[in-house]
């Protein structure tokens, strides 16, 4: 029989345990918040260091060849900040629209094959051109409407890239941080966007690729957040201007992402229906002839950052400095090499992630986006914009490990500038160095393909737990430490 004194002693003991438990929970929460706050501040400082190294490298390129500084990314970034964008896509679309009005049933025979103008967009692209023309009804000049569209796309790219980076971090870290720390990281990412050649050069040239870069980055962000229908819709919209992204349908089917595949198919069928209804069957089918011609001939221009362009320049087939002479003649060796390399890159992107059990993750999504870019026989510099997100994908680990930081910075150097000094090697045996952006893309693709692994967080969002090929130092993983803090006190007893 329990006496009254014993019962009181038991009640006081239980109350003391509950009080100690409450204090422990509060102390643990304070420690976790302080750790998160300190880590985000450290990330902001190290990202600023990364940006400083990039700016130093770009300044070094200008110092090596001061007469060629007009082609540097710093000059391009300055002109972009001053809103001095050109109208590259506008000029070709204008000629395509002119051919449509003159010969409604023979757009590509007129503008591409007869006049030799490089209007290589699908017919649905002319609807965007007509939308810019319709801005006159709002008392807005069409050129101004184009530039507003591109500027908003570039700013949207900066915002989406920052949100993508925050989504890679533990939720508690972002929530416990201050607004100033988050804005420091946003500004660093915006500065990196404006000094990343494929992104800023697309805007500077007035390329509609600026809009496509935004759509691709937004789709990757939505995929990271667990959405499946919205990314399919955005990828489908890019196919209205860039049909090669339709390969994502095969990727989605192999990954059994049915919602993504159905939404993508719906957008593809909608675009095809609009093309047939507005432009007719002949113009739609003739565009396939244009794509076949481009696949067989490729391009030798120095801005073609693909294996096809590299081989054309290395074998001196076609002109690498001007498009006045048209596309280079058909070369069987270059065509077969391009075909084999494209099939290999796409095959690796489809198979290897499944074997490494990272299928249908955001890394897998970005890997296939990179593959569709590099597998194309014509891949201009500004087509590599999606690679920026892959750098951000590696950034959390790079800011923790010095070897990864240096490796990522090394690859970034390949893709962040025009490398103006190497243009003097155009007609030498070293002309392959002009394809530095393509080589950087290949390194980043291979590194991500074979060096990335993921594990699920408690929130259900994937975050990197990476096995880096060249990192042999054992380091304490602070993210795992935070995971231990999230366990209940009972599990730690």
C-alpha positions in Angstrom: 0.0 0.0 0.0 1.4 3.4 -1.1 1.4 6.0 1.7 0.5 9.6 1.1 4.2 10.7 1.6 5.3 8.2 -1.1 2.6 9.3 -3.5 3.7 13.0 -3.1 7.3 12.0 -3.7 6.4 10.2 -6.9 4.3 13.2 -8.2 7.2 15.6 -7.5 9.7 13.3 -9.3 7.5 13.0 -12.3 7.0 16.8 -12.4 10.8 17.3 -12.2 11.3 14.9 -15.1 8.8 16.7 -17.3 10.4 20.0 -16.4 13.8 18.7 -17.3 12.5 17.3 -20.5 10.9 20.6 -21.5 14.2 22.4 -20.8 16.0 19.8 -22.9 13.7 20.3 -25.8 14.0 24.1 -25.7 17.7 23.9 -25.4 17.9 21.5 -28.3 15.7 23.8 -30.4 17.9 26.8 -29.6 21.0 24.9 -30.5 19.5 23.8 -33.8 18.4 27.3 -34.7 21.8 28.7 -33.8 23.5 26.0 -35.9 21.2 26.7 -38.9 21.7 30.5 -38.6 25.4 30.2 -38.4 25.5 27.8 -41.4 23.4 30.0 -43.7 25.6 32.9 -42.9 28.7 30.8 -43.7 27.1 29.7 -46.9 26.5 33.3 -47.9 30.2 34.2 -47.3 31.5 31.2 -49.2 29.2 31.8 -52.1 30.5 35.4 -52.2 34.0 33.9 -52.3 33.0 31.7 -55.2 31.6 34.8 -57.0 34.9 36.7 -56.3 36.9 33.9 -57.8 34.7 34.0 -61.0 35.1 37.7 -61.3 38.9 37.5 -60.8 39.1 34.8 -63.6 37.1 37.0 -66.0 39.3 40.0 -65.2 42.3 37.9 -65.9 41.0 37.0 -69.3 40.6 40.7 -70.1 44.1 41.4 -68.9 45.5 38.6 -71.2 43.7 40.0 -74.3 42.7 43.6 -73.6 41.8 44.2 -77.3 39.2 41.5 -77.2 37.5 42.7 -74.0 34.4 43.6 -75.9 33.5 39.9 -76.1 34.0 39.2 -72.4 31.1 38.3 -70.2 31.7 41.3 -68.0 31.1 43.6 -71.0 28.0 41.6 -71.9 26.8 41.8 -68.3 27.3 45.6 -68.2 25.4 46.1 -71.4 22.6 43.8 -70.1 22.4 45.8 -66.9 22.0 48.9 -69.0 19.2 47.2 -71.0 21.2 47.2 -74.3 19.7 44.0 -75.6 19.8 43.2 -79.3 17.1 41.6 -81.4 18.6 38.4 -82.7 15.4 36.2 -82.6 13.3 39.1 -83.8 15.1 39.5 -87.1 14.7 35.8 -88.0 11.1 35.7 -86.9 10.4 38.9 -88.8 11.6 37.2 -92.0 9.6 34.1 -91.2 6.4 36.2 -90.7 7.1 38.0 -94.0 7.4 34.7 -95.8 4.2 33.6 -94.2 2.3 36.7 -95.5 3.9 36.4 -99.0 3.6 32.6 -99.4 1.2 31.3 -96.7 1.7 27.6 -97.8 5.4 27.7 -98.3 7.1 29.4 -95.4 10.3 27.3 -95.1 10.8 26.9 -98.9 10.8 30.6 -99.1 12.6 31.9 -96.1 15.0 29.0 -95.4 15.8 27.2 -98.7 15.4 30.1 -101.2 16.4 33.1 -99.2 18.9 31.4 -97.0 17.7 33.0 -93.8 18.2 31.1 -90.6 14.6 30.9 -89.5 14.9 27.5 -87.8 12.0 27.9 -85.3 8.8 25.8 -85.6 5.8 27.5 -87.1 4.2 28.1 -83.7 7.0 30.5 -82.9 5.4 33.0 -85.2 2.4 33.2 -82.8 4.8 34.7 -80.2 6.0 37.2 -82.9 2.4 38.2 -83.6 1.8 38.6 -79.9 4.6 41.1 -79.8 3.2 42.9 -82.8 -0.2 43.0 -81.0 1.3 45.1 -78.3 0.7 48.1 -80.6 -2.9 48.0 -79.4 -1.6 48.8 -75.9 0.5 51.6 -77.3 3.7 49.6 -76.8 6.3 49.2 -79.5 6.9 45.6 -80.6 10.6 45.9 -79.9 9.8 47.2 -76.4 7.4 44.2 -75.9 10.2 41.8 -76.9 12.7 43.4 -74.5 10.2 43.4 -71.7 9.5 39.7 -72.2 13.2 38.9 -72.2 14.0 41.1 -69.2 11.2 39.6 -67.1 12.4 36.1 -68.2 15.9 36.9 -67.0 14.7 38.3 -63.7 12.5 35.3 -63.3 15.5 33.1 -63.9 17.3 34.8 -61.1 14.4 34.4 -58.7 13.7 30.7 -59.7 17.4 29.8 -59.3 17.5 31.3 -55.8 14.4 29.4 -54.8 15.9 26.2 -56.3 19.0 26.7 -54.1 17.0 27.3 -50.9 14.9 24.2 -51.7 18.2 22.2 -51.5 18.9 23.3 -48.0 17.3 21.9 -44.8 14.0 23.6 -44.2 14.9 24.5 -40.6 18.0 26.3 -41.8 16.1 28.6 -44.2 13.4 29.3 -41.6 15.8 30.1 -38.9 17.8 32.5 -41.0 17.3 36.2 -41.2 16.0 38.1 -44.2 19.3 39.8 -44.7 21.1 36.5 -45.0 18.6 35.2 -47.5 18.9 38.3 -49.6 22.7 38.1 -49.6 22.4 34.6 -51.1 19.8 35.9 -53.7 22.1 38.7 -54.7 25.1 36.3 -55.1 23.0 34.0 -57.3 21.8 37.0 -59.4 25.4 38.1 -59.8 26.4 34.6 -60.9 23.5 34.6 -63.4 24.7 37.8 -64.9 28.2 36.5 -65.2 27.2 33.0 -66.6 27.7 33.3 -70.3 24.8 31.1 -71.6 22.2 33.0 -69.5 23.3 36.6 -69.8 24.3 36.3 -73.5 20.9 35.0 -74.4 19.4 38.2 -73.0 22.1 40.4 -74.5 21.6 38.9 -78.0 17.8 39.3 -77.8 17.3 35.6 -78.0 14.0 33.9 -77.3 16.2 31.3 -75.6 16.0 33.6 -72.5 12.4 32.7 -72.2 13.1 29.0 -72.7 15.8 29.1 -70.0 13.3 30.5 -67.6 10.8 27.8 -68.4 13.3 25.0 -68.0 14.6 26.4 -64.7 11.1 26.9 -63.4 10.2 23.3 -64.4 13.2 22.0 -62.5 12.2 24.0 -59.4 8.7 22.6 -59.6 10.0 19.1 -60.0 12.2 19.5 -56.9 9.1 20.6 -55.0 7.3 17.4 -55.9 5.1 18.7 -58.7 4.6 16.6 -61.8 1.9 18.2 -64.0 3.2 21.7 -64.0 6.8 20.7 -65.2 5.2 18.7 -68.0 3.2 21.8 -69.1 6.3 24.0 -69.1 8.4 21.5 -71.0 5.6 21.2 -73.5 5.6 25.0 -74.0 9.3 25.0 -74.7 8.6 22.4 -77.4 6.6 25.0 -79.2 9.9 26.9 -79.7 12.4 24.1 -79.3 11.1 20.7 -80.4 14.1 18.7 -79.2 12.7 19.0 -75.6 10.0 16.6 -76.7 12.5 13.8 -75.9 11.4 14.4 -72.3 8.4 12.3 -73.1 10.5 9.2 -73.5 12.3 10.1 -70.3 9.0 10.5 -68.4 7.6 7.2 -69.7 10.8 5.2 -68.8 10.6 6.8 -65.3 6.9 5.9 -65.0 6.0 9.5 -64.3 2.5 9.3 -65.8 1.2 12.7 -64.7 4.3 14.4 -66.2 4.0 12.3 -69.5 0.3 13.0 -69.9 0.6 16.8 -69.3 3.6 16.9 -71.8 1.7 14.9 -74.4 -1.3 17.2 -74.0 0.8 20.3 -74.6 2.5 18.6 -77.6 -0.8 17.7 -79.2 -2.1 21.2 -78.5 0.9 22.8 -80.2 0.6 20.4 -83.1 -3.2 21.2 -83.4 -2.5 24.9 -83.4 0.2 24.5 -86.0 -2.0 22.5 -88.3 -5.0 24.8 -87.9 -3.1 28.1 -88.3 -0.2 27.2 -90.7 -1.5 24.1 -92.5 -0.2 20.6 -92.9 2.4 21.5 -95.5 4.2 24.1 -93.4 4.2 21.8 -90.4 5.6 18.8 -92.4 8.1 21.0 -94.1 9.6 22.0 -90.8 10.6 18.3 -90.4 12.6 18.7 -93.6 14.3 21.7 -92.1 15.2 19.7 -89.0 16.6 16.8 -91.2 18.7 19.3 -93.1 20.1 20.8 -89.9 20.9 17.3 -88.6 22.8 16.3 -91.7 24.7 19.6 -92.2 25.2 21.0 -88.7 27.1 24.3 -88.4 30.7 25.3 -88.3 30.3 28.7 -86.5 32.5 29.1 -83.5 29.5 29.7 -81.3 28.2 26.2 -82.0 29.2 24.4 -78.8 28.6 20.8 -79.9 30.7 17.9 -81.2 29.3 18.7 -84.6 30.7 22.2 -84.5 34.0 21.1 -83.0 34.5 18.6 -85.8 33.6 21.0 -88.6 36.1 23.5 -87.3 38.8 20.9 -86.6 38.4 19.5 -90.1 38.0 23.0 -91.7 34.6 22.2 -93.2 32.6 25.4 -93.6 33.3 28.9 -92.2 33.7 29.2 -88.4 33.4 33.0 -88.4 30.4 33.9 -90.6 27.1 32.5 -91.8 27.1 34.4 -95.1 28.1 31.3 -97.0 25.3 29.3 -95.5 25.5 25.9 -93.8 28.6 23.7 -94.4 28.4 20.9 -97.0 27.4 17.4 -95.9 30.3 15.4 -94.5 29.6 11.7 -93.8 32.3 11.4 -91.2 31.1 14.3 -89.1 27.4 13.2 -89.5 28.1 9.7 -88.2 30.3 10.9 -85.4 27.5 13.3 -84.3 24.9 10.6 -84.6 26.9 8.2 -82.4 27.8 10.8 -79.8 24.2 12.0 -79.6 22.8 8.5 -79.1 25.5 7.7 -76.5 24.8 10.9 -74.5 21.0 10.3 -74.5 21.5 6.6 -73.7 23.7 7.3 -70.7 21.2 9.9 -69.4 18.3 7.5 -69.8 20.0 4.3 -68.3 22.7 5.2 -65.8 20.4 7.2 -63.4 18.1 4.2 -63.2 21.0 1.8 -62.5 22.3 4.2 -59.8 18.9 4.5 -58.3 18.5 8.2 -58.7 15.8 8.0 -61.3 13.0 10.6 -61.3 15.0 12.9 -58.9 15.8 16.5 -59.7 19.4 15.4 -60.6 18.0 12.9 -63.1 15.7 15.7 -64.5 18.7 18.0 -65.0 20.9 15.3 -66.4 18.4 14.6 -69.2 18.1 18.4 -69.8 21.8 18.6 -70.2 21.8 15.6 -72.5 19.2 17.0 -74.9 21.3 20.1 -75.2 24.7 18.5 -75.9 23.2 15.8 -78.1 21.9 18.4 -80.6 24.1 19.0 -83.7 23.6 22.7 -83.3 23.9 24.0 -79.7 24.6 27.7 -79.4 26.3 29.1 -76.3 23.0 30.4 -74.9 21.4 26.9 -75.1 23.5 25.9 -72.1 21.5 27.9 -69.6 20.1 24.9 -67.7 23.6 23.9 -66.7 23.5 26.8 -64.2 21.1 24.8 -62.0 23.5 21.9 -62.0 26.1 24.1 -60.5 23.6 25.2 -57.9 22.8 21.5 -57.3 26.4 20.9 -56.3 26.8 24.2 -54.4 25.7 23.0 -50.9 28.4 20.4 -50.9 30.9 22.6 -52.6 30.5 25.2 -49.8 31.3 22.5 -47.2 34.2 20.7 -48.9 37.2 22.4 -50.2 38.0 19.9 -52.9 34.4 20.0 -54.3 34.6 23.8 -54.2 37.8 23.9 -56.3 36.5 21.2 -58.7 33.2 23.0 -59.2 35.0 26.4 -59.7 37.3 24.8 -62.2 34.4 23.5 -64.3 32.6 26.8 -63.9 35.5 28.6 -65.5 35.0 26.6 -68.7 31.4 27.9 -69.0 31.4 31.4 -67.6 33.2 33.4 -70.4 33.8 33.5 -74.1 37.5 32.9 -73.5 38.4 35.6 -76.0 42.2 34.9 -76.1 41.6 31.5 -77.7 39.9 33.0 -80.7 43.3 33.6 -82.1 43.6 29.8 -82.5 40.7 29.7 -84.9 42.6 28.4 -87.9 45.2 26.3 -86.0 45.4 22.7 -84.8 44.3 24.1 -81.4 40.9 25.3 -82.6 39.2 22.6 -80.4 39.9 24.9 -77.4 37.2 27.2 -78.8 34.7 24.5 -77.7 35.6 25.1 -74.0 31.9 25.5 -73.1 31.1 22.1 -74.6 34.0 20.4 -72.7 32.9 22.1 -69.5 29.4 20.7 -70.1 30.7 17.2 -70.7 32.7 17.3 -67.5 29.8 18.5 -65.5 27.5 16.0 -67.1 29.9 13.0 -66.3 30.5 14.3 -62.8 26.9 14.5 -62.0 26.0 11.3 -63.8 28.5 9.1 -61.9 29.2 11.1 -58.7 25.7 11.9 -57.5 23.6 10.0 -55.0 20.6 11.1 -53.0 18.7 10.3 -49.8 15.3 11.4 -48.6 14.9 14.0 -46.0 12.2 13.9 -43.3 10.3 16.5 -45.4 10.2 14.2 -48.4 12.4 16.5 -50.5 15.6 15.1 -51.7 18.9 16.6 -50.8 22.5 15.8 -51.7 24.5 13.1 -49.9 27.2 13.0 -52.5 30.0 10.6 -53.1 32.6 12.7 -54.8 35.2 11.0 -57.0 38.1 13.2 -56.0 37.2 13.9 -52.4 39.1 11.5 -50.1 38.8 13.4 -46.9 36.4 12.2 -44.2 34.4 15.2 -43.0 31.6 15.4 -40.5 28.3 15.9 -42.3 26.5 18.7 -40.6 23.3 17.8 -42.3 23.4 14.3 -40.6 24.1 16.1 -37.4 21.0 18.2 -37.8 19.1 14.9 -38.5 20.3 13.5 -35.2 19.0 16.7 -33.5 15.6 16.1 -35.0 15.1 12.8 -33.1 13.0 12.6 -30.0 14.6 12.7 -26.5 13.4 9.1 -25.9 15.3 7.8 -28.9 18.5 9.3 -27.5 18.2 7.7 -24.1 
